[in-house]
Each structure stands twice: as C-alpha cells, then as structure tokens.
Amino acid sequence: MSSGNVIAVPDVGEAEEIEVVEILVRSGDTVQKDQSLLVLESDKASVEIPSPVAGVIKRFFVDIGAIVDEGDKLLELEESEPDGSMPEAEQPSISLDDAITTGDVEDKVATPSITQSPSEELVDTPTEQFVVSLRMPDMGEVESAEVTEVVCAVGQAIQADQILLVVETDKASVEIPSPCAGVIVRILTTEQQSVVSDELLIEIRAVAGNDSQSGREIAASQQGQPKRLVDAGTKVPVAAGQKKGRKSTQAELLHSQTGASNLAHVHAGPAVRKLARELGVNLQQVAGSGKRGRIVKEDVQLFVKTSFNAGRTQAQVTENRPLPDFSKFGPVKKVALPRVRQVSARNLQRSWQTIPHVTHFDEADITELEDFRKLTNKEQAPGKTKLTLLAFLIKACTAALQAYPRFNSSIEPDYQHWLEKEFYNIGIAVETDAGLVVPNIKNADQKSLSDVAEEAALLAGQARQRKLLPLDMQGSTFTISSLGGIGGSGFTPIINGYEVAILGVARAQIKPVYEGDVFVPRWYLPLALSYDHRAIDGAEAARFLVHLGGLLSDLRRFRP
C-alpha cells in the first residue's frame, strides 16, 4: 500500500476510473494505525484506505474528485515512532476489485476461513463427500460483529456462492457465501448473536466433483494461511460460470447471487449506513446525490426532513389510536361526525404535526377605531351592511402583509424557497353547525372597507347555510380567527393549510390607562399571532404584530 511513508492507490484489479470521493483527514492531523484516511470509488466498488501505522499527515497529492490509477500517490505520512512502520511483507494488498460492490466492506473484512473437519478423510473420487467449516473472517481491531440475517436452514441443499449469513459491524456489512455446493449440516449461530474472528458459524457437507476448483481444493489451498484480508496472490474459490484459471474476486464471491440481499442495490459507505440505522431510515428509499448515485449523509438527513413534512412521522400513529372501552364505566352514545368536521379534524391534525407553531401575543388600543366604527354605522343609510371590527381587521392585516410580505407566503417542502404571493386573499374562520369552515375574501387589497364588510357577511351566511363553493375556500394567503363576539382573553390558533401565519382575536376589554394625572378608560383588543417557525423568526413576528397594532390604533396610518 505504501512506499516508504507515501500511501499509494492499492491493487485495482480490473476496476476503471477510480475516483477520490472522500478525504477523512487533513494535513497535520495525527492518525492511528488502521484509521481510515480516504475513500476511493470505482464503477464496481468503494473502499476506505487505512493508515498502515500511527503518525502525522504531512501532505496530500490528490483532492476530492481526482481520478487516480494503481500506484498513484495519495498522501505522505510521517510515522510517530521510528520503528512503527509495517514490514513490506506484512502489508496487506487491498484490491478495489476485491471489495464489496455496494461499498459495505472496507479493509476489515476477509474471505471466510474454511477448514477441513478432522473426522473426514479426503478421497480423490468424483463423488466424495466431506465436511467444511465456515468460520468468521478476521475483523482486525473490531472485537465482534452481529449476525443480522441467517438465510439458510439445517438440511437445506445449497449452491456454491449462495449467501448463508449477513454480519455487520459499526463499519461494515457483509454477506457470507457458501464456498461450495452441499447440504447444511449444522448452524452454530443465530440472528442478533455476537460473533468474533475465527468463530465456527456453519458446517457444510460438501460434494467434491471433477470441477477444477472444488470445495476440497479450496480447503487444502487455504490451510495454514493467516486469516487476514486476502492478498492478490491468494487462491480463492472460482464462482459459478467463471472461466478456469481466472482469479475470483471477493466482489464476485460475495455477490454472485445479487438478489440474495436488498442491500446489494444500495450504494453507501459504512458511516452513512450507521446513520441510517440510528435514524431508522431504509436506504432503499433514499435517492443518492453523490457520484454514480452514491448516498451521502446529507441525503439521509434530507429524507428524514421531507418524510416529517409529508406527515410520515411516528407522531401520526396517535391519530388512529383506538379509544378505550368507556362502556365499562357507564352508558355511551355514538354520534356520527359531519363530513365538514371530519375534513377539518384531519386538516388540523396534519397542520399541528407538520408545522412548528409559535404564538406571539400582544394587544392593540382600538379606542379611536371603535368610535369611528360606531359613528360611521350611525350615519349609514338604512339597509346598508354595518361595519364590523372584522372588516377593519381584514383591511389592517392586508396593509401589514404588504409591509411584511414574508407573512403572505408559503414555504416549499424541500426548504429551498418560499413563495411570496402578490395577491391578498384573507381567510375568515366561520363557525357552523357542521364544523369550522374558512372561506376567504379574494383580493382584499383592491376592495373598500364597505365592500369587505359586505363580502364577509355574505360568506359567513353562505357557510352557515352550506352554500359555499369550493373556490370560496381555496387560495387563501392569511387567515383571521375571531372569537370577539363570544369571549375569552386569548387563544393559540392553528395555522391554516399552506399558509405561514394566522391571527387570533379575542374579545376587546376596557382597561384603565394612566394619562397625565388621571386614569382614562381605553379599549384594548387581544391579538395572538401563530406563525410557522421554519419561515418566520420571533423578532419578525413581533414586528408584524406591533405594526398591525399601530394600524388599528391610528386609522390615519392606512386607508380603510
């Protein structure tokens, strides 16, 4: 792997266009022996390059995205101890062509150790049977691995290279294949069991035929060899369908049956797979943004975020949780929910789960506004629609939205943009016998105060008579929910649909305000602004509500 203190590209086998996809250390970093330094990737495999000794990184000869070939210099390493270098004969040759094609197996996974059972005698006949022992490969400094899948059974007839087990460490996941055709005699491990290097896993009664590479030859060729990563010259079994005389790679050994595991189609490194396990993410559902579709950490994080926004979180389970049997405690009566309330309940549930709500509270002095409203209504001709506080709120909110366009927007699910709408459709929450509905005043900025009052009254009447059209409830950009006619000092409204804010209004109250040397009565209107914290910060919400309160307090600041 190295020439002196220079780390070079290892034996690449038949791989083409090897790319440096990750650099895991920096110049000046102190590294330990076997610590991963870089990640190389070809069209067939991805492998981490470990440090052969402890030392300090002096310099790099490549950068991320560089295309390299076998023997090219990668980096220079200065050993921390004079005698800490590895003898040339002991340095393992790691072939990219011999790595797992999905990037699961790095420098710690060796080919299965196969030993002949001493109770069996080899006879050179075409139909001789003997038992081979499949042992756990040497895992280097990793103390143990977990058996995640056992995909065979005692008495099962198997083919050469058929996957028998899947084991996993914190750095790698590997499928253990059968070295030969035969019948499973014993399985000495179970799923979720920890295993260590050289531990006996499975015994196979194999049949030695006239093939050029039988299970008998495999066992004989590997006797006495160290159970480490296979060197370039080590004999390994020839996979089914290969030409005689060609060296079989680990990739072909472990993936001769590509359908044996769904992980074979996932292109991701050990760190990404570990993160996916911790977050409970199925990597098969994640789209990779790296080279040749490689999945990186950012892809996993984005998948979790978008899944949350789509309402596919565990919190959604509570929506359909069954009720306890209340009839054990007394009489109950089941009443069908109106269709409107069913739809409203689902929409509110989705909004509450997917939007991080924050509510900011304030109050506005509406003393002059109320005096103007009462005087105007007294002077209006008979039969003309009276001005309500809601009409003033709609016009004031429209003016505030023009000053703060962020509140008249929608945030895209991928968090890349928000859409600032240049029209102002103000929704009004209307209570009906069937449930809550939210029609909206279209283009409120283009209508007079009287027009807004008339349209609001018309929509509220149609809502209670169930005569609203679908278009009446579509396209709102901001919503007002007013409980002023009923009571209460404040509440936290839930954001409607794809909006980013909603205004809640409670009942106005007279409060004594100290002016000069005396207290004077003033009308104060409680305001509650719920906003989507993904799109709006707390300071922006406070400024918006202060601006709105100023408009309501002084009619000269906007044209009602």
Secondary structure, DSSP 8 states (H G I E B T S, - for coil): -EETTEEE----TT--SEEEEEE---TT-EE-TT-EEEEEE-SS-EEEEE-SSSEEEEEES--TT-EE-TT-EEEEEEESSTT-S--GGGS----GGGS-TTS---TT----EEEE-TT-----STTEEEEEEEE----TT---EEEEEE---TT-EE-TT-EEEEEE-SS-EEEEE-SSSEEEEEE---TT-EE-TT-EEEEEEEEE-SSSS-HHHHHHHHTT--SSS--TT------TT--TT----HHHHHTSSGGG-GGGG--B-HHHHHHHHHHT--GGG----SGGG-B-HHHHHHHHHHHHHTT-SGGGGGGG-----GGGTS--------HHHHHHHHHHHHHHHHS-EEEEEEEEE-HHHHHHHHHHHHHS-TTS----HHHHHHHHHHHHHHH-GGGGEEE-TTSS-EEE-SS--EEE-EEETTEEE--EETTGGGS-HHHHHHHHHHHHHHHHTT---GGGGS--SEEEEE-TTT--S-------TT-SEEEEE---EEEEEEETTEEEEEEEEEEEEEEETTT--HHHHHHHHHHHHHHHH-GGGS--
